[in-house]
Amino acid sequence: MTYLIILSIIFYIFFPAVIIQLCKKIKFFKNIGPILTIYIVGILLSNLVIFPFEEFSDRLFSVQDIISSITIPLAMPLILFSCDFKHLPLRSAVLSLIFGIVAMITAVVSGYFLFKPIAGIENLNNISGLLVGVYTGGTPNLAALKMMLGVSETNYLLINSFDMIVSFVYLIFLMSIGIKLFRWILPYKSKRMAQKLYSYPESGKRLGQSNEIYDKDSDYQNIFTREHFPRTLKAFGLSFLIVIISVGLSYLIKSDIDMIVIMLSLTTLAIASSFSKSVRKSQKSYDAGMYFVLIFSLVISTMVNVRDINFSEGIWFLLYITYTIFGSLIIQLIFSKIFKINSDTTIITSVALINSPLFVPMIADKMHNKNAVVIGISIGIIGYAIGNYLGVGLAAIL
């Protein structure tokens, strides 16, 4: 079995490079993009390839869990190093966060009164609390609220499974037509945004003026050249150091909010490092970070097993979750249209709340808007912090 585990690790590390090349060489995959392609391939592999040995499946899950746990913490600082935090649209970000939370609560509450008479689910108020918690925070909030609200193991597993499926469909929607649709409905000025947000003072160039930096076709290229590799390697070393410090702080604090502590520490140290000219000179650190995100995406997609889900038993959970995710998206879109919040801020807010900060970099990359990363991560961290309060409070009110 050991050789199968080694092959699995090699597959997870190097297969994203194959996908990148496919997206560069073949127009069909180029239009889809590497992240969405990886998700589709991963889902197909996890549900069409049946592993005959239960022992291998258990050990593979351990490998998947380890890889998914280390790739995003390493990716976050690398991605943030290249961001310019002097020109962030803070007003839009704060308003978008408020409207995103209000939209989520509105969707959950309206869904509660819609499904309560027909679903016949016991303690639906507690289920509503779970949904508010997970869609303003993330999986850590979902697990915490399960214990706080006394939700049964069966209902928890159903909600967790359906959440993964519907959230995946939601991401496909955004990456296929959603981003273009939002940019058509809401304010979006690509050239001005690029010139305002993405600057490299030391080179005298701005993203939007330099095809080498901003052109999506140049992503992941030239990382190993003499010009870029030494700086990228130094950036990786700094990222690794930041991860070690952040994990160490979470152990020192010894609380049940380890994820919040780690994410806050990662973000703060990475942002502080980005103000150093020598750190920002590593223009390929963003691409290196996004490669870790691709590995994470491949691992997560291969963990979704549709065969193990009892759809008939949890059909109302599936409908409630679908209504909540897409209903909140529509409500937030209406708020953003009224208050003229730009499309990218609206999208990244929705992703940060619904999918958690871990998925922010891949959507920001799909939008070709690197500085949306820090807005999304900040909003997602706030969501982690308030998710438990909102979940318990709403369950009690309902």
NORDA-V431145 format. One record per pair of residues at least 4 apart in sequence whose ideal C-beta (glycine too) atoms are under 7 Angstrom apart, sorted by the first residue. I is the first residue (numbers start at 1). J is the second residue. If there is no record, write none. Layout:
I,J / I,J
This chain:
1,5 / 1,53 / 1,55 / 1,56 / 1,59 / 2,6 / 3,7 / 4,8 / 4,56 / 5,9 / 5,59 / 5,60 / 5,63 / 6,10 / 7,11 / 8,12 / 8,60 / 8,63 / 9,13 / 9,63 / 10,14 / 11,15 / 12,67 / 12,295 / 12,298 / 12,299 / 13,295 / 15,19 / 15,298 / 16,20 / 16,38 / 16,291 / 16,294 / 16,295 / 16,298 / 17,21 / 18,22 / 19,23 / 19,34 / 19,37 / 19,38 / 20,24 / 20,34 / 20,220 / 21,25 / 22,26 / 22,29 / 23,29 / 23,30 / 23,33 / 23,34 / 23,37 / 24,30 / 26,30 / 27,31 / 28,32 / 29,37 / 32,36 / 32,37 / 33,37 / 33,175 / 33,366 / 34,38 / 34,294 / 35,39 / 35,175 / 35,294 / 35,297 / 35,362 / 35,366 / 36,40 / 36,172 / 36,175 / 36,176 / 37,41 / 38,42 / 38,294 / 38,297 / 38,298 / 38,301 / 39,43 / 39,168 / 39,297 / 39,301 / 40,44 / 41,45 / 42,46 / 42,298 / 42,301 / 42,302 / 43,47 / 43,301 / 43,304 / 44,48 / 45,49 / 45,302 / 46,301 / 46,302 / 46,303 / 46,304 / 46,305 / 47,305 / 47,306 / 47,307 / 51,56 / 51,57 / 53,57 / 54,58 / 55,59 / 56,60 / 57,61 / 58,62 / 59,63 / 60,64 / 61,65 / 62,66 / 63,67 / 64,68 / 64,299 / 64,302 / 64,303 / 65,69 / 66,70 / 67,71 / 67,295 / 67,299 / 68,296 / 68,299 / 68,300 / 70,74 / 71,75 / 71,292 / 71,295 / 71,296 / 72,76 / 72,296 / 72,358 / 73,243 / 73,262 / 73,266 / 74,78 / 74,239 / 74,240 / 74,243 / 74,292 / 75,79 / 75,289 / 75,292 / 75,293 / 75,361 / 76,80 / 76,266 / 76,267 / 76,270 / 77,81 / 77,238 / 77,239 / 77,242 / 77,266 / 77,270 / 78,235 / 78,236 / 78,239 / 78,285 / 78,286 / 78,288 / 78,289 / 79,286 / 79,289 / 79,290 / 79,361 / 79,373 / 80,267 / 80,270 / 80,271 / 80,274 / 80,373 / 80,374 / 81,235 / 81,270 / 81,273 / 81,274 / 81,279 / 81,280 / 81,282 / 81,285 / 82,280 / 82,283 / 82,285 / 82,286 / 82,370 / 83,274 / 83,370 / 83,371 / 83,373 / 83,374 / 84,197 / 84,198 / 84,199 / 84,371 / 85,271 / 85,274 / 85,374 / 87,196 / 87,197 / 88,93 / 88,371 / 88,374 / 88,375 / 89,93 / 89,345 / 90,94 / 91,95 / 92,96 / 92,341 / 92,342 / 92,345 / 93,97 / 93,345 / 93,375 / 93,379 / 94,98 / 95,99 / 95,339 / 95,341 / 96,100 / 96,336 / 96,341 / 96,345 / 96,346 / 96,349 / 97,101 / 97,349 / 97,379 / 97,382 / 98,102 / 99,103 / 99,332 / 99,335 / 99,336 / 100,104 / 100,332 / 100,349 / 100,350 / 100,353 / 101,105 / 101,136 / 102,106 / 103,107 / 103,328 / 103,331 / 103,332 / 103,335 / 104,108 / 104,132 / 104,135 / 104,136 / 104,328 / 104,353 / 105,109 / 105,132 / 105,394 / 106,110 / 106,331 / 107,111 / 107,323 / 107,324 / 107,327 / 107,328 / 107,331 / 108,112 / 108,128 / 108,131 / 108,132 / 108,324 / 108,394 / 109,113 / 110,114 / 111,115 / 111,320 / 111,323 / 111,324 / 111,327 / 112,116 / 112,124 / 112,125 / 112,128 / 112,398 / 115,119 / 115,124 / 115,316 / 115,319 / 115,320 / 116,124 / 119,124 / 119,316 / 121,127 / 121,316 / 123,127 / 124,128 / 125,129 / 125,395 / 125,398 / 126,130 / 126,149 / 126,150 / 126,151 / 126,395 / 127,131 / 127,151 / 127,155 / 127,159 / 128,132 / 128,394 / 128,395 / 128,398 / 129,133 / 129,145 / 129,149 / 129,391 / 129,392 / 129,394 / 129,395 / 130,134 / 130,142 / 130,145 / 130,146 / 130,149 / 130,151 / 130,159 / 130,391 / 131,135 / 131,321 / 131,324 / 132,136 / 132,390 / 132,391 / 132,394 / 133,137 / 133,141 / 133,142 / 133,145 / 133,387 / 133,388 / 133,390 / 133,391 / 134,138 / 134,139 / 134,141 / 134,142 / 134,163 / 135,324 / 135,353 / 135,354 / 136,353 / 136,383 / 136,386 / 136,387 / 136,390 / 137,141 / 137,383 / 137,384 / 137,387 / 138,356 / 138,384 / 139,143 / 140,144 / 140,259 / 140,384 / 141,145 / 141,384 / 141,387 / 141,388 / 141,391 / 142,146 / 142,160 / 144,148 / 144,388 / 145,149 / 145,388 / 145,391 / 145,392 / 146,151 / 146,156 / 148,392 / 149,392 / 149,395 / 151,155 / 151,156 / 152,156 / 153,157 / 154,158 / 155,159 / 156,160 / 157,161 / 158,162 / 158,313 / 158,314 / 158,317 / 159,163 / 159,317 / 160,164 / 161,165 / 161,309 / 162,166 / 162,314 / 162,317 / 162,318 / 162,321 / 163,167 / 163,321 / 164,168 / 164,304 / 165,169 / 165,304 / 166,170 / 166,321 / 166,322 / 166,325 / 167,171 / 167,325 / 167,354 / 167,355 / 168,172 / 168,304 / 169,173 / 170,174 / 170,325 / 170,354 / 171,175 / 171,355 / 172,176 / 173,177 / 173,178 / 174,178 / 174,179 / 174,347 / 174,363 / 175,179 / 175,366 / 177,181 / 178,182 / 179,183 / 179,347 / 179,366 / 179,367 / 180,184 / 181,185 / 182,186 / 182,343 / 182,346 / 182,347 / 183,188 / 183,343 / 185,333 / 185,337 / 186,336 / 186,337 / 186,341 / 186,342 / 186,343 / 186,346 / 187,340 / 187,342 / 187,343 / 188,342 / 188,343 / 188,344 / 189,193 / 190,194 / 191,195 / 191,208 / 192,196 / 193,197 / 194,198 / 194,207 / 194,208 / 194,214 / 195,206 / 195,208 / 197,371 / 198,206 / 198,207 / 198,208 / 198,370 / 198,371 / 199,206 / 200,205 / 200,280 / 202,277 / 202,280 / 202,281 / 205,209 / 205,210 / 205,213 / 207,213 / 207,214 / 208,214 / 210,214 / 211,215 / 212,218 / 213,283 / 216,368 / 219,287 / 220,287 / 220,291 / 222,228 / 223,228 / 223,229 / 223,232 / 223,284 / 223,287 / 223,288 / 224,229 / 225,229 / 228,232 / 228,283 / 228,284 / 229,233 / 230,234 / 231,235 / 231,281 / 231,282 / 232,236 / 232,282 / 232,284 / 232,285 / 232,288 / 233,237 / 234,238 / 234,282 / 235,239 / 235,279 / 235,282 / 235,285 / 235,288 / 236,240 / 236,288 / 237,241 / 238,242 / 238,273 / 238,279 / 239,243 / 240,244 / 241,245 / 242,246 / 242,266 / 242,269 / 242,270 / 243,247 / 243,266 / 244,248 / 245,249 / 245,265 / 245,269 / 246,250 / 246,262 / 246,265 / 246,266 / 246,269 / 247,251 / 247,262 / 248,252 / 249,253 / 249,261 / 249,265 / 250,258 / 250,261 / 250,262 / 253,261 / 255,261 / 257,261 / 258,262 / 259,263 / 259,384 / 260,264 / 260,381 / 260,384 / 260,385 / 261,265 / 262,266 / 263,267 / 263,357 / 263,381 / 263,384 / 264,268 / 264,381 / 265,269 / 266,270 / 267,271 / 267,377 / 267,381 / 268,272 / 269,273 / 270,274 / 271,374 / 273,279 / 274,279 / 274,280 / 276,280 / 277,281 / 284,288 / 285,289 / 286,290 / 286,370 / 287,291 / 289,293 / 289,361 / 290,294 / 290,361 / 290,365 / 291,295 / 292,296 / 293,297 / 293,361 / 293,362 / 294,298 / 295,299 / 296,300 / 297,301 / 297,362 / 298,302 / 299,303 / 310,314 / 311,315 / 311,318 / 314,318 / 315,319 / 316,320 / 317,321 / 318,322 / 319,323 / 320,324 / 321,325 / 322,326 / 323,327 / 324,328 / 325,329 / 325,354 / 326,330 / 327,331 / 328,332 / 329,333 / 329,350 / 330,334 / 331,335 / 332,336 / 332,346 / 332,350 / 333,337 / 333,346 / 334,338 / 335,339 / 336,341 / 336,346 / 341,345 / 341,346 / 343,347 / 344,348 / 344,367 / 344,369 / 344,372 / 345,349 / 345,375 / 346,350 / 347,351 / 347,363 / 347,367 / 348,352 / 348,360 / 348,363 / 348,364 / 348,372 / 348,375 / 348,376 / 349,353 / 349,379 / 350,354 / 351,355 / 351,359 / 351,360 / 351,363 / 351,376 / 352,357 / 352,360 / 352,376 / 352,379 / 352,380 / 352,383 / 353,379 / 353,383 / 355,359 / 356,380 / 357,376 / 357,377 / 357,380 / 357,381 / 359,363 / 360,364 / 360,373 / 360,376 / 360,377 / 360,380 / 361,365 / 361,373 / 362,366 / 363,367 / 364,369 / 364,370 / 364,372 / 364,373 / 364,376 / 367,372 / 372,376 / 373,377 / 374,378 / 375,379 / 376,380 / 377,381 / 378,382 / 379,383 / 380,384 / 381,385 / 382,386 / 383,387 / 386,390 / 387,391 / 388,392 / 389,393 / 390,394 / 391,395 / 392,396 / 393,397 / 394,398
